[in-house]
Amino acid sequence: MLNDATPEFIAGLVEALGQDLVIADSEKYLKEPRGRWTGRGTVLAPRNTEAVAAIVKACSEAGVGIVPYGGGTGVVGGQVSGEGAVPVVLSLERMNSIREVFPTENVLVCDAGCILADVQAAAADVGRLFPLSLASEGTARIGGLLGTNAGGLNVLRYGNARAQVLGLEVVTAAGEIWNGLTRLRKDNTGYDLRDLLIGAEGTLGIITAAALKLVPQPVSNGTAVMVVPSPKAALDLLALAQARIGEGISGFELMNRQGLRFMEETGVEFAKPFEELPEWSVLIDLGLAEGQSPQDALEGLFVAAMEQGLVSDGAVAQSEAQRAAFWSIRENIPEGNRRIGSISSHDISIPLSLIPDYIAEAPGVLAKVGDFSINCFGHLGDGNLHYNVFPAEGRTRDEYDHLKTAVKDTIHDLVAKYEGSFSAEHGVGRFKVADLEKYADPQKLAMMRAIKQALDPKGIMNPGAVLRPL
């Protein structure tokens, strides 16, 4: 059993680490973005790794839980704790320095509190690209992104956050500092602790710094929106694009008419490349090397796809402004969803070849539960769909309160049937602990609990997230 972070306990930390340790205005730190959970706790913001270690060591000795806080953009409740003993909320926002940049090595070392957009800018300053990209990059912080193994828009080409990290600095649950900030690309000397900590959602230790991989900036970029008759045609188009263009494809996003209708209905501005909203369309993004023309590549792809019956219409961006306008279509879909208000939202992944079958079967399975509108969209290139369920036209979300759990279970049961994952890129947090227990392989759960017990025997690290306290 954990103990509350009492005023006396906090006072001891303040005396040791300074009066500015506590963030007095804590309201924003105790709510998750969609307002579903409200947390508790005193918010502490240390300025360096040694201070983090001192806080964790004190919490370990006192049996006080620690909830790590990055940018607060997570949507599975990993950053808020509303049950059990009152924890310390540990924000790394003051640890926001770019420590070193090594352009010839394509490496950047930064504090975990750095905002993603600032890391991208630091990479651009030396002519490099840090390719992790997602809608919240203006507020999301590196520690949280690595803690959740964030995905985003460029996974098809560059991989998840895990694939973009060489080394970590971590404070363990005992308050010790592991200096694993290696810049090596080959280091086969035992267990890969880096990959264990990335994606652990702060339940095994606190990431305080990272050595990140950079890549050369593409010399030219191109974007197109193409109309496809079905998800199966979209998948075939992806295969054709990869055969013709190879690794130059940075993004391949599937979009459904319902999401565009939601934007129209709620007044979200977006560019309409076609007079009529297509039932299915894809956004394709390229980043090519010198001497290659993205426009030529996309136009050639369109012609070849037309010949195979994979597309019926398309538009290739002719300028950066038009490219940004095309991307605004995809990037604003979540805002349209938010304004409508979903009954249940799902972040799922399916083996690529099975995606068309899943999309075809799911509406009929859901119809047995009730009458719904469905917006299916997402990162088709890496098999990640956002399968969101909304009230039927003319009905309100309140009418479906009694069906929320049934909708979620129906979707996730079907995902399991198709050998997929109920959490493709958002993590488990606190919202999906029961789902992990239901769908995960029992041996996987046993191994996870053994690791948790070994690295955090007192259970102070983000208690209640990922694994239910035993």
C-alpha positions as CSV (number, residue, x, y, z in Angstrom):
1,M,0.0,0.0,0.0
2,L,1.2,3.5,-0.9
3,N,1.1,6.5,1.3
4,D,-0.2,10.0,0.6
5,A,2.2,12.8,-0.4
6,T,1.4,14.8,2.8
7,P,2.1,18.5,3.2
8,E,4.9,17.5,5.6
9,F,6.5,15.3,3.0
10,I,6.3,18.0,0.3
11,A,7.7,20.6,2.7
12,G,10.8,18.3,3.2
13,L,11.3,18.2,-0.5
14,V,11.0,22.0,-0.8
15,E,13.5,22.5,2.0
16,A,16.0,20.2,0.2
17,L,15.4,21.4,-3.4
18,G,14.2,25.0,-3.3
19,Q,11.0,27.0,-2.9
20,D,10.2,27.0,-6.6
21,L,10.0,23.2,-6.8
22,V,6.2,23.2,-6.4
23,I,3.9,24.5,-9.2
24,A,1.1,26.3,-7.3
25,D,-1.4,26.5,-10.2
26,S,-1.9,22.8,-10.7
27,E,-5.3,22.6,-12.3
28,K,-4.2,21.8,-15.9
29,Y,-1.9,19.1,-14.6
30,L,-4.7,17.2,-13.0
31,K,-7.1,16.8,-16.0
32,E,-6.7,14.8,-19.1
33,P,-7.5,16.5,-22.5
34,R,-11.0,15.1,-23.0
35,G,-12.1,15.7,-19.4
36,R,-12.8,12.1,-18.7
37,W,-10.5,11.8,-15.7
38,T,-9.4,14.2,-12.9
39,G,-6.3,13.5,-11.0
40,R,-4.9,14.5,-7.6
41,G,-1.4,15.4,-6.3
42,T,1.1,18.1,-5.7
43,V,2.9,19.1,-8.9
44,L,6.7,19.2,-8.7
45,A,8.9,20.6,-11.4
46,P,12.6,19.9,-10.8
47,R,15.3,21.6,-12.9
48,N,17.8,18.8,-13.4
49,T,18.3,15.0,-13.3
50,E,19.9,15.1,-9.8
51,A,16.8,16.8,-8.4
52,V,14.6,14.2,-10.1
53,A,16.7,11.5,-8.5
54,A,16.3,13.1,-5.1
55,I,12.5,13.3,-5.4
56,V,12.2,9.7,-6.5
57,K,14.5,8.5,-3.7
58,A,12.5,10.3,-1.2
59,C,9.2,8.9,-2.6
60,S,10.7,5.4,-2.5
61,E,11.7,5.7,1.1
62,A,8.3,7.2,2.1
63,G,6.2,4.9,-0.1
64,V,4.7,7.7,-2.1
65,G,3.6,7.2,-5.7
66,I,4.9,9.3,-8.6
67,V,2.9,10.2,-11.7
68,P,5.2,11.5,-14.5
69,Y,3.8,14.4,-16.6
70,G,5.0,15.3,-20.0
71,G,3.0,17.6,-22.2
72,G,-0.3,16.3,-20.9
73,T,-1.5,15.3,-24.3
74,G,-2.1,11.6,-23.7
75,V,-5.6,10.3,-24.2
76,V,-5.5,7.1,-22.1
77,G,-5.2,8.6,-18.6
78,G,-1.5,7.8,-18.1
79,Q,-0.8,11.2,-16.7
80,V,-3.6,11.5,-14.1
81,S,-4.3,9.4,-11.0
82,G,-7.7,9.8,-9.3
83,E,-7.7,6.8,-7.1
84,G,-5.6,5.4,-4.3
85,A,-3.1,7.3,-2.2
86,V,-2.4,10.9,-3.2
87,P,0.8,10.9,-5.4
88,V,3.4,13.4,-6.5
89,V,2.9,14.6,-10.0
90,L,6.4,15.0,-11.6
91,S,6.6,17.5,-14.5
92,L,9.9,17.8,-16.4
93,E,8.9,21.0,-18.2
94,R,11.8,22.9,-16.7
95,M,14.3,20.4,-18.0
96,N,14.0,21.6,-21.6
97,S,17.6,22.1,-22.9
98,I,19.0,20.8,-26.1
99,R,22.2,19.4,-24.6
100,E,24.3,18.7,-27.7
101,V,23.9,18.3,-31.4
102,F,26.2,16.1,-33.5
103,P,25.4,16.8,-37.2
104,T,28.0,14.5,-38.6
105,E,26.6,11.7,-36.5
106,N,23.0,12.6,-37.1
107,V,22.4,12.7,-33.3
108,L,20.8,15.2,-31.0
109,V,20.8,14.9,-27.2
110,C,18.1,16.7,-25.2
111,D,16.3,16.8,-21.9
112,A,13.1,14.9,-21.6
113,G,11.1,18.1,-21.0
114,C,11.9,19.5,-24.5
115,I,8.8,20.1,-26.6
116,L,8.8,18.1,-29.8
117,A,8.6,21.2,-32.1
118,D,11.7,22.6,-30.5
119,V,13.6,19.4,-31.1
120,Q,12.5,19.5,-34.7
121,A,13.6,23.1,-35.0
122,A,17.0,22.4,-33.5
123,A,17.5,19.6,-36.0
124,A,16.5,21.9,-38.8
125,D,19.1,24.4,-37.7
126,V,21.8,22.0,-38.6
127,G,20.1,20.9,-41.8
128,R,18.7,17.7,-40.4
129,L,15.2,16.3,-39.7
130,F,13.9,14.7,-36.5
131,P,11.0,12.9,-38.2
132,L,8.7,12.1,-35.3
133,S,5.6,14.2,-36.2
134,L,2.1,14.3,-34.7
135,A,-0.7,16.8,-34.2
136,S,0.3,17.7,-30.6
137,E,4.0,18.4,-31.5
138,G,3.7,22.0,-30.2
139,T,3.0,20.9,-26.7
140,A,4.0,17.2,-26.4
141,R,7.3,16.6,-24.7
142,I,10.0,14.1,-25.5
143,G,9.8,12.2,-22.2
144,G,6.1,11.6,-22.7
145,L,6.5,10.7,-26.3
146,L,9.1,8.1,-25.5
147,G,7.2,6.9,-22.5
148,T,4.3,6.1,-24.7
149,N,6.3,5.1,-27.8
150,A,4.4,7.6,-29.8
151,G,3.6,7.0,-33.5
152,G,2.2,9.8,-35.6
153,L,2.3,10.6,-39.3
154,N,5.7,9.3,-40.4
155,V,5.8,5.7,-38.9
156,L,5.6,4.2,-42.4
157,R,9.1,5.6,-43.2
158,Y,10.8,6.2,-40.0
159,G,9.2,4.0,-37.4
160,N,7.7,4.7,-34.0
161,A,9.5,6.8,-31.3
162,R,11.4,3.7,-30.2
163,A,13.1,3.5,-33.6
164,Q,14.3,7.1,-33.3
165,V,16.3,6.7,-30.1
166,L,19.9,5.6,-29.5
167,G,20.2,6.1,-25.8
168,L,18.4,7.3,-22.6
169,E,19.2,8.8,-19.2
170,V,16.8,7.4,-16.7
171,V,16.1,7.7,-13.0
172,T,15.2,4.3,-11.5
173,A,12.5,3.6,-9.0
174,A,15.2,3.6,-6.3
175,G,16.3,7.1,-7.2
176,E,19.5,6.0,-9.0
177,I,20.6,7.5,-12.3
178,W,21.2,5.2,-15.2
179,N,23.4,7.0,-17.7
180,G,22.5,5.2,-20.9
181,L,22.9,8.2,-23.2
182,T,25.0,6.3,-25.8
183,R,25.3,7.6,-29.3
184,L,26.3,4.2,-30.6
185,R,24.2,2.5,-33.3
186,K,25.7,-0.8,-32.4
187,D,26.1,-1.9,-28.8
188,N,25.3,-5.6,-28.3
189,T,26.2,-5.8,-24.6
190,G,23.3,-7.4,-22.9
191,Y,19.6,-6.6,-22.4
192,D,18.4,-3.6,-24.3
193,L,17.1,-1.5,-21.3
194,R,16.4,1.4,-23.7
195,D,13.6,-0.5,-25.5
196,L,12.3,-1.7,-22.1
197,L,11.9,1.9,-20.8
198,I,10.4,3.3,-24.0
199,G,6.7,2.5,-24.1
200,A,6.6,1.7,-20.3
201,E,4.6,4.8,-19.6
202,G,6.7,5.8,-16.6
203,T,5.9,2.6,-14.7
204,L,9.6,1.4,-14.6
205,G,11.5,4.7,-14.3
206,I,11.6,8.3,-15.3
207,I,13.2,9.2,-18.6
208,T,15.2,12.4,-18.1
209,A,17.1,12.7,-21.4
210,A,17.5,11.0,-24.7
211,A,20.0,10.7,-27.6
212,L,17.8,11.0,-30.7
213,K,18.5,9.9,-34.3
214,L,18.4,12.6,-36.9
215,V,18.1,12.0,-40.7
216,P,18.9,14.2,-43.7
217,Q,16.2,16.5,-44.7
218,P,14.4,15.6,-48.0
219,V,15.5,17.9,-50.7
220,S,11.9,18.0,-52.1
221,N,8.5,17.1,-50.8
222,G,5.2,16.3,-52.5
223,T,1.7,15.5,-51.5
224,A,-1.3,14.2,-53.4
225,V,-4.9,13.2,-52.6
226,M,-6.3,10.3,-54.6
227,V,-9.8,8.9,-54.7
228,V,-10.0,5.1,-54.3
229,P,-13.0,2.8,-54.6
230,S,-12.4,0.8,-51.5
231,P,-9.9,0.2,-48.6
232,K,-8.7,-2.8,-50.6
233,A,-7.8,-0.6,-53.5
234,A,-6.1,1.8,-51.1
235,L,-3.9,-1.1,-49.9
236,D,-3.1,-2.1,-53.5
237,L,-2.2,1.5,-54.2
238,L,0.2,1.5,-51.3
239,A,1.9,-1.6,-52.7
240,L,2.1,0.0,-56.1
241,A,3.5,3.2,-54.6
242,Q,6.2,1.3,-52.6
243,A,7.2,-0.6,-55.7
244,R,7.6,2.6,-57.8
245,I,8.9,5.0,-55.2
246,G,10.4,2.9,-52.4
247,E,11.4,4.5,-49.1
248,G,10.5,8.0,-50.4
249,I,6.9,7.6,-49.1
250,S,6.7,9.4,-45.8
251,G,2.9,9.1,-45.2
252,F,0.0,7.2,-46.5
253,E,-3.3,8.2,-44.8
254,L,-6.7,6.7,-45.4
255,M,-9.7,9.0,-45.1
256,N,-13.4,8.3,-45.1
257,R,-16.2,10.6,-46.3
258,Q,-17.8,10.6,-42.9
259,G,-14.9,12.5,-41.4
260,L,-15.1,15.1,-44.1
261,R,-18.8,15.5,-43.6
262,F,-18.2,16.0,-39.8
263,M,-15.9,18.9,-40.7
264,E,-18.4,20.4,-43.0
265,E,-21.2,20.1,-40.5
266,T,-19.2,21.7,-37.6
267,G,-17.6,24.5,-39.5
268,V,-14.0,23.1,-39.6
269,E,-12.3,24.8,-42.5
270,F,-10.4,22.5,-44.9
271,A,-9.5,22.4,-48.6
272,K,-11.8,20.4,-50.8
273,P,-9.7,19.0,-53.6
274,F,-12.8,17.4,-55.3
275,E,-16.3,18.9,-55.9
276,E,-17.9,15.9,-54.3
277,L,-16.6,14.3,-51.1
278,P,-15.3,10.8,-52.0
279,E,-16.3,7.8,-50.0
280,W,-12.7,6.8,-49.6
281,S,-9.5,8.7,-50.4
282,V,-5.8,8.6,-49.5
283,L,-3.3,11.2,-48.8
284,I,0.2,10.3,-50.0
285,D,3.3,12.3,-48.9
286,L,6.8,12.0,-50.3
287,G,10.2,13.2,-49.3
288,L,12.8,12.7,-52.0
289,A,16.5,13.2,-52.6
290,E,18.2,15.6,-54.9
291,G,17.4,15.1,-58.6
292,Q,14.0,13.5,-57.9
293,S,10.7,15.2,-58.6
294,P,7.9,14.4,-56.2
295,Q,5.3,15.8,-58.6
296,D,6.6,13.5,-61.4
297,A,6.6,10.5,-59.1
298,L,3.0,11.2,-57.9
299,E,1.7,11.9,-61.4
300,G,3.3,8.7,-62.7
301,L,1.8,6.8,-59.8
302,F,-1.6,8.2,-60.5
303,V,-1.4,7.1,-64.2
304,A,-0.3,3.6,-63.3
305,A,-3.0,3.3,-60.6
306,M,-5.6,4.5,-63.1
307,E,-4.6,1.8,-65.5
308,Q,-5.1,-0.8,-62.8
309,G,-8.5,0.6,-61.6
310,L,-7.1,1.6,-58.2
311,V,-8.0,5.3,-58.4
312,S,-10.7,7.4,-60.1
313,D,-9.5,10.9,-59.4
314,G,-6.6,12.7,-57.9
315,A,-4.9,16.0,-57.2
316,V,-1.1,16.6,-56.9
317,A,-0.1,19.6,-54.8
318,Q,1.7,22.2,-57.1
319,S,3.0,24.4,-54.3
320,E,3.9,24.3,-50.6
321,A,0.7,26.2,-49.8
322,Q,-1.4,23.6,-51.7
323,R,0.6,20.8,-50.0
324,A,-0.2,22.3,-46.6
325,A,-3.9,22.6,-47.6
326,F,-4.0,18.9,-48.5
327,W,-2.5,18.0,-45.2
328,S,-5.0,20.2,-43.4
329,I,-7.7,17.8,-44.6
330,R,-6.2,14.9,-42.7
331,E,-5.0,16.9,-39.7
332,N,-8.5,18.5,-39.1
333,I,-10.4,15.3,-39.0
334,P,-9.9,14.9,-35.3
335,E,-11.3,18.4,-34.7
336,G,-14.4,17.5,-36.6
337,N,-14.8,14.4,-34.6
338,R,-14.4,16.3,-31.3
339,R,-17.1,18.8,-32.3
340,I,-19.5,16.0,-33.1
341,G,-18.6,14.0,-30.0
342,S,-17.9,10.3,-30.2
343,I,-19.6,7.6,-28.3
344,S,-16.4,5.5,-28.3
345,S,-13.1,6.1,-30.0
346,H,-10.6,3.4,-30.8
347,D,-6.9,3.4,-31.7
348,I,-6.4,0.0,-33.3
349,S,-4.0,-1.8,-35.5
350,I,-4.7,-4.7,-37.9
351,P,-2.3,-6.8,-40.1
352,L,-2.2,-4.8,-43.4
353,S,-3.7,-7.5,-45.6
354,L,-6.7,-8.0,-43.2
355,I,-7.6,-4.3,-42.9
356,P,-10.2,-4.4,-45.8
357,D,-11.9,-7.4,-44.3
358,Y,-12.1,-5.7,-40.9
359,I,-13.5,-2.5,-42.3
360,A,-16.1,-4.5,-44.2
361,E,-17.2,-6.6,-41.2
362,A,-17.2,-4.1,-38.4
363,P,-20.3,-2.1,-39.4
364,G,-22.5,-5.2,-39.4
365,V,-21.2,-6.3,-36.1
366,L,-21.8,-2.9,-34.6
367,A,-25.3,-2.8,-36.1
368,K,-26.3,-5.6,-33.7
369,V,-25.5,-3.2,-30.8
370,G,-27.2,-0.1,-32.1
371,D,-27.6,2.5,-34.9
372,F,-24.4,4.5,-35.3
373,S,-22.3,6.7,-37.6
374,I,-18.7,5.5,-38.1
375,N,-15.6,7.5,-39.0
376,C,-12.8,5.2,-40.0
377,F,-9.5,6.9,-40.9
378,G,-5.8,6.7,-40.0
379,H,-2.3,5.6,-40.9
380,L,-3.0,2.9,-43.4
381,G,0.7,2.6,-44.3
382,D,1.5,1.1,-40.8
383,G,-1.9,-0.6,-40.2
384,N,-3.1,1.9,-37.6
385,L,-6.8,2.9,-37.8
386,H,-8.8,5.3,-35.7
387,Y,-12.1,3.6,-35.7
388,N,-14.5,6.0,-34.0
389,V,-18.2,5.5,-33.4
390,F,-20.7,8.4,-33.3
391,P,-24.5,8.9,-32.8
392,A,-26.6,8.2,-35.8
393,E,-27.7,11.3,-37.7
394,G,-30.3,13.2,-35.8
395,R,-29.5,11.6,-32.5
396,T,-27.3,12.8,-29.5
397,R,-24.4,11.2,-27.7
398,D,-26.4,11.2,-24.4
399,E,-28.8,8.7,-25.9
400,Y,-25.9,6.2,-26.2
401,D,-24.4,6.4,-22.7
402,H,-25.7,2.9,-21.9
403,L,-24.0,1.4,-25.0
404,K,-20.4,2.8,-24.6
405,T,-19.0,-0.3,-23.0
406,A,-20.8,-2.6,-25.5
407,V,-19.4,-0.6,-28.4
408,K,-15.9,-0.7,-27.1
409,D,-16.0,-4.4,-26.4
410,T,-17.5,-5.1,-29.8
411,I,-14.7,-3.2,-31.6
412,H,-12.0,-4.7,-29.5
413,D,-13.3,-8.3,-29.8
414,L,-13.3,-7.9,-33.5
415,V,-9.7,-6.6,-33.4
416,A,-8.7,-9.6,-31.4
417,K,-10.4,-11.9,-34.0
418,Y,-8.2,-10.2,-36.7
419,E,-5.0,-10.7,-34.6
420,G,-4.7,-6.9,-34.1
421,S,-4.1,-4.6,-31.1
422,F,-6.6,-2.5,-29.2
423,S,-3.9,0.2,-28.7
424,A,-1.8,1.0,-31.7
425,E,0.0,4.2,-30.6
426,H,-1.7,5.8,-27.6
427,G,-0.6,3.3,-25.0
428,V,-2.6,1.6,-22.1
429,G,-2.5,4.3,-19.4
430,R,-5.4,3.8,-16.9
431,F,-8.2,3.7,-19.4
432,K,-7.2,0.4,-21.0
433,V,-5.8,-1.6,-18.1
434,A,-8.9,-3.9,-18.2
435,D,-8.5,-4.3,-22.0
436,L,-4.9,-5.4,-21.5
437,E,-5.9,-8.0,-19.0
438,K,-8.6,-9.3,-21.3
439,Y,-6.7,-9.5,-24.6
440,A,-3.1,-9.9,-23.7
441,D,-1.4,-13.3,-23.7
442,P,-1.3,-14.5,-20.1
443,Q,2.4,-15.2,-20.3
444,K,3.0,-11.7,-21.6
445,L,1.2,-10.3,-18.5
446,A,3.2,-12.6,-16.2
447,M,6.4,-11.4,-17.7
448,M,5.4,-7.8,-17.5
449,R,4.5,-8.1,-13.8
450,A,7.8,-9.8,-13.1
451,I,9.6,-6.9,-14.7
452,K,7.6,-4.4,-12.8
453,Q,8.3,-6.2,-9.5
454,A,12.0,-6.4,-10.3
455,L,12.4,-2.7,-11.3
456,D,9.8,-1.1,-9.1
457,P,9.2,-3.5,-6.1
458,K,7.4,-0.8,-4.0
459,G,5.0,0.0,-6.9
460,I,5.6,3.8,-6.7
461,M,6.2,4.4,-10.5
462,N,2.9,5.6,-12.1
463,P,0.8,3.3,-9.9
464,G,-2.3,2.0,-11.6
465,A,-1.1,2.7,-15.2
466,V,-0.6,-0.2,-17.6
467,L,-0.7,-2.8,-14.8
468,R,-3.3,-3.0,-12.0
469,P,-1.6,-2.8,-8.6
470,L,-1.6,-6.3,-7.0
